[in-house]
């Protein structure tokens, strides 16, 4: 009996602690009652962290460097944005236009110029914030800045200016065409709310590893169009994450030790006129093919592109001879997700030692089967 009473008391207590719902009486058949929905909400947390200092380093030969890891961090749930930037000079320092030539003036003039997110700080200390992207909830924004400092005669370490960032809620929709930086990438937000990578800001010559991400600053990366990756760049392992589209020729003439291609990666192509050649040049993310008149009534296709040593791909690559005529490729692995192989893709790769297919031969659909790499090169382990 005590157990039943205690259970009833628990039920009564639970009901008494719940929100009160007032009854609305309907007295006629087919009648209706309008009932408001009342929302009670606590104040949304607004918490943003800005850098405590923006360091500027100047060498004895007047080479200026700034920090590459400065960030504005949104610790709250809702999106925020920088509303304004104000720079105030300290001590005897004078703010001048960022593009001023400060190497031809007098020594110790104490002049400086600043730039934030590729917008120059004006002489009155204001700076346009059009290039500052929205910072999503629990996200961050890489703060790109640069400085120009007049010549100094001696060593110095002091605060030369105070920068005030005014940050507020972003109460609008995603602004398209806004530039942003999440080191080491510069990106632009496109009309569909996704990001396109437009420039690589890291070291392109040291052979370090490179990751082309499929997410940046809370945005889904749709494509990589960073053309500065091409042109004698040298990387270790280059990883293309899943679902990214690669623009034509972004890795043209790039040295890559190992190329790892994720799932559902798209290879964009286009054709451009090529002088008096038989056909336009086909540009792919890793190279170019040209259909050339070789002799009377004879033609030949020439390929040129990235200098890749080994390849591991989890996406089918069906672009005609995308790595053709490469003398650097030695080993290729097709992941188990790949069921279509274009044998022309490695045509003319004279140093290709082996092609490992992590699928059975019966599951592979061959394209351009009559030419290209000999079938004996393929090792099926699936």
C-alpha positions in Angstrom: 0.0 0.0 0.0 2.9 2.4 0.8 4.5 1.6 -2.5 1.3 2.5 -4.4 0.9 5.8 -2.4 4.6 6.7 -3.1 4.1 6.0 -6.8 1.0 8.2 -6.9 2.8 11.0 -5.1 5.7 10.7 -7.6 3.2 11.1 -10.5 1.5 14.0 -8.9 4.9 15.7 -8.3 6.0 15.1 -11.9 2.7 16.6 -13.2 3.0 19.6 -10.8 6.6 20.3 -12.1 5.6 20.3 -15.8 4.6 23.4 -17.8 1.0 24.4 -17.4 -1.2 24.0 -20.5 -4.5 25.9 -20.2 -7.6 24.3 -21.5 -9.7 25.9 -24.3 -13.3 24.8 -24.3 -15.1 24.2 -27.7 -18.9 24.1 -27.1 -20.3 23.5 -30.7 -20.1 20.7 -33.1 -17.3 21.6 -35.6 -16.2 24.5 -33.5 -12.6 25.5 -33.2 -10.3 27.1 -30.7 -7.3 29.2 -31.5 -4.4 28.3 -29.2 -1.2 30.4 -29.1 2.2 28.7 -28.9 4.3 30.6 -26.4 8.1 30.4 -26.6 10.2 31.2 -23.6 13.9 31.3 -24.4 17.0 32.3 -22.4 19.3 34.9 -23.9 21.5 33.3 -26.6 25.2 33.2 -25.6 27.3 35.8 -27.4 31.0 35.0 -27.0 33.7 35.9 -29.5 37.5 35.8 -29.0 39.7 38.2 -30.9 43.5 38.0 -31.0 45.3 39.5 -28.0 48.1 40.8 -30.1 48.9 41.2 -33.8 52.7 40.7 -34.1 54.8 42.3 -36.8 58.4 41.3 -37.4 60.9 43.3 -39.3 64.4 42.0 -40.1 67.6 44.0 -40.4 67.1 44.0 -44.1 63.6 45.5 -43.8 61.8 42.2 -44.6 58.4 42.3 -42.9 56.5 39.2 -41.6 53.3 38.8 -39.7 51.6 35.9 -37.9 49.8 33.4 -40.0 47.7 31.9 -37.2 45.7 34.9 -36.1 42.0 34.0 -35.7 38.7 35.4 -34.6 36.8 32.6 -32.8 33.0 32.4 -32.4 32.4 30.5 -29.1 28.6 30.8 -29.3 26.0 29.0 -31.3 24.7 31.8 -33.7 26.6 33.3 -36.6 28.5 36.5 -36.1 30.4 39.0 -38.2 32.9 41.8 -37.9 30.9 45.1 -38.1 33.8 47.5 -38.2 37.5 47.9 -37.7 39.2 51.0 -36.2 43.0 51.5 -35.8 44.4 54.1 -33.4 48.1 55.0 -33.4 50.1 54.9 -30.2 53.0 57.1 -29.0 54.6 59.0 -31.9 53.6 56.5 -34.7 51.7 57.9 -37.7 49.3 55.8 -39.8 49.8 56.2 -43.6 48.5 54.5 -46.7 49.4 50.8 -46.8 50.9 51.1 -50.3 53.2 54.0 -49.4 56.9 53.7 -50.2 58.5 53.8 -46.8 62.0 52.9 -47.9 62.9 56.3 -49.4 62.0 58.5 -46.4 64.1 59.4 -43.4 65.1 56.9 -40.8 63.0 56.7 -37.6 60.0 58.5 -39.1 57.7 56.0 -37.2 55.2 55.6 -40.1 53.2 52.4 -40.7 50.4 51.1 -42.9 48.1 48.2 -42.2 45.8 45.9 -44.2 43.1 43.5 -42.9 41.6 40.8 -45.1 43.1 42.5 -48.2 41.4 45.8 -47.4 43.8 48.8 -46.7 43.4 50.7 -43.5 42.7 54.3 -44.3 44.7 57.2 -42.8 41.7 57.9 -40.5 42.0 54.4 -39.0 38.9 52.9 -40.7 38.9 49.7 -42.7 36.3 48.2 -45.0 34.9 44.9 -43.7 33.4 43.7 -47.0 35.9 40.9 -47.2 35.3 39.6 -43.7 33.2 36.4 -43.9 30.4 35.4 -41.6 31.8 33.2 -38.7 29.4 30.3 -38.1 28.5 29.1 -34.6 31.4 27.4 -32.9 33.6 28.3 -35.9 36.5 30.6 -36.5 37.9 32.9 -39.2 41.5 33.2 -40.1 42.5 36.9 -39.8 44.7 37.8 -42.7 46.7 41.0 -42.1 49.8 42.7 -43.4 51.9 45.7 -42.4 54.3 48.3 -43.9 56.8 49.9 -41.6 59.2 52.7 -42.1 63.0 52.2 -41.6 64.2 52.1 -38.1 67.8 52.5 -37.0 67.8 50.3 -34.0 66.1 47.3 -32.3 62.5 48.0 -31.1 59.7 46.2 -29.4 56.7 48.3 -28.6 53.0 48.7 -29.3 52.5 51.0 -32.2 48.7 50.9 -32.6 45.5 49.6 -31.1 43.0 47.8 -33.3 39.4 47.6 -32.3 37.1 45.0 -33.8 33.4 45.5 -33.4 31.6 42.1 -33.7 27.9 41.5 -33.7 25.3 39.0 -34.7 25.0 38.3 -38.4 21.2 38.6 -38.9 21.3 38.2 -42.7 21.6 35.2 -45.1 24.9 34.0 -46.5 26.6 36.8 -48.4 27.8 35.4 -51.7 31.1 36.5 -53.2 32.7 37.1 -49.9 36.4 36.2 -49.5 37.7 34.4 -46.5 40.9 32.7 -45.3 41.3 29.6 -43.2 45.1 29.1 -43.4 46.5 27.8 -45.7 43.6 28.4 -48.0 41.9 31.5 -49.4 38.3 30.8 -50.4 35.2 32.4 -51.8 31.6 31.7 -50.8 29.5 31.0 -53.9 25.8 31.5 -54.6 24.8 28.0 -53.4 26.4 28.6 -50.0 29.4 26.4 -50.7 33.1 27.4 -50.8 35.5 27.3 -53.7 39.3 27.3 -52.8 40.9 30.0 -54.9 44.5 30.3 -53.6 47.0 28.2 -51.6 48.9 30.3 -49.0 51.3 27.7 -47.7 54.8 26.8 -48.8 54.7 25.4 -52.4 58.4 24.6 -52.8 59.5 22.6 -49.7 57.9 19.3 -50.5 55.5 19.4 -47.6 52.2 17.5 -47.6 49.1 19.1 -49.0 45.4 18.4 -48.2 42.6 19.7 -50.4 39.8 19.8 -47.8 36.1 19.2 -48.3 35.2 21.6 -45.5 36.5 24.9 -44.5 35.4 27.4 -41.9 32.1 25.5 -41.6 31.4 25.7 -45.4 31.3 22.6 -47.6 34.1 22.9 -50.2 32.6 22.3 -53.6 35.7 22.9 -55.8 39.4 23.7 -55.8 40.4 26.3 -58.4 43.7 27.4 -56.8 45.7 27.9 -60.0 48.8 28.9 -58.0 49.3 25.2 -57.1 50.7 24.8 -60.6 54.0 26.0 -61.9 57.0 24.2 -60.4 55.3 23.5 -57.1 56.8 20.6 -55.1 54.7 18.5 -52.6 55.1 15.3 -50.7 51.7 13.6 -50.3 48.8 15.4 -51.9 45.4 14.3 -50.6 42.2 15.2 -52.3 39.3 14.7 -49.9 35.9 13.2 -50.8 33.4 15.0 -53.1 35.7 17.9 -54.2 35.8 19.1 -57.8 39.2 19.9 -59.3 39.5 22.7 -61.8 41.5 22.2 -65.0 45.3 22.5 -64.8 45.5 23.4 -61.1 48.3 20.8 -60.7 49.9 21.3 -64.1 53.7 21.0 -64.0 53.6 20.2 -60.2 55.9 17.6 -58.6 54.0 15.2 -56.3 55.5 12.3 -54.5 52.2 10.5 -53.8 48.7 11.5 -54.9 45.7 10.2 -52.9 42.3 10.8 -54.5 39.2 10.4 -52.3 35.8 9.2 -53.2 33.5 11.0 -55.6 36.2 13.4 -56.7 35.2 15.2 -60.0 37.8 16.1 -62.6 36.7 19.2 -64.5 37.9 19.7 -68.1 37.7 22.2 -70.8 39.0 22.7 -74.3 40.9 25.7 -75.6 42.1 26.6 -79.1 45.7 25.5 -79.8 47.1 27.3 -82.8 46.9 25.3 -86.0 46.6 22.0 -84.2 44.1 19.4 -85.4 42.0 19.6 -82.3 41.7 22.0 -79.3 43.8 21.2 -76.3 42.0 19.3 -73.6 42.8 20.7 -70.2 42.4 18.4 -67.1 43.4 19.1 -63.4 46.7 17.2 -63.9 47.7 18.0 -67.4 46.8 18.7 -71.0 46.5 16.7 -74.2 47.1 18.2 -77.7 46.1 16.5 -81.0 48.9 17.5 -83.3 49.6 17.0 -87.0 52.8 14.9 -86.9 53.4 14.2 -90.6 51.6 14.2 -93.9 48.3 12.5 -93.3 49.4 11.5 -89.8 48.5 12.8 -86.3 49.6 12.1 -82.8 48.4 13.1 -79.4 50.9 14.6 -77.0 50.4 14.8 -73.2 52.0 17.0 -70.6 51.2 17.4 -67.0 52.0 16.9 -63.3 55.1 14.9 -62.3 53.5 12.3 -60.0 55.3 9.3 -58.7 52.6 7.1 -57.1 48.8 7.3 -57.2 46.1 5.9 -55.0 42.6 6.7 -56.2 39.2 5.9 -54.8 37.4 7.6 -57.6 37.1 6.6 -61.2 39.2 8.8 -63.5 37.7 8.6 -67.0 39.4 11.6 -68.5 41.2 10.6 -71.7 45.0 10.0 -71.0 45.0 12.4 -67.9 48.5 11.1 -66.9 49.7 10.1 -70.3 53.3 10.2 -71.4 54.5 10.6 -67.8 58.0 9.4 -67.1 57.6 9.7 -63.3 54.7 7.4 -62.5 55.9 4.1 -61.1 52.9 2.6 -59.1 49.1 3.1 -59.2 46.4 1.7 -56.8 42.7 1.7 -57.6 40.6 1.5 -54.4 37.7 -1.0 -54.0 35.2 1.8 -54.9 36.6 2.0 -58.5 34.7 -0.1 -61.0 35.5 1.8 -64.2 39.0 2.2 -65.5 40.1 4.1 -68.6 43.2 2.3 -69.9 44.2 5.4 -71.9 44.8 7.2 -68.7 48.4 5.9 -68.4 49.2 5.6 -72.0 52.9 6.2 -72.7 54.0 6.0 -69.0 57.3 4.2 -69.7 58.3 3.7 -66.1 55.0 2.4 -64.8 55.9 -0.8 -62.9 52.5 -2.0 -61.5 48.8 -1.2 -61.3 47.0 -2.7 -58.3 43.2 -3.0 -58.5 41.5 -3.7 -55.2 38.6 -5.2 -57.0 38.1 -8.3 -59.2 38.6 -8.2 -62.9 35.0 -9.3 -63.4 33.8 -6.1 -61.6 35.8 -3.7 -63.8 34.3 -1.9 -66.8 37.1 -1.0 -69.3 37.1 2.1 -71.4 39.4 2.5 -74.5 40.3 -1.2 -74.1 42.0 -1.5 -77.5 44.9 0.8 -76.6 46.8 2.1 -73.7 48.6 0.1 -70.9 48.8 -3.6 -71.3 46.4 -5.7 -69.3 49.5 -7.6 -67.8 50.3 -4.4 -65.8 47.1 -4.8 -63.7 47.2 -6.9 -60.6 43.7 -7.7 -59.3 43.6 -8.4 -55.6 39.9 -8.0 -55.0 
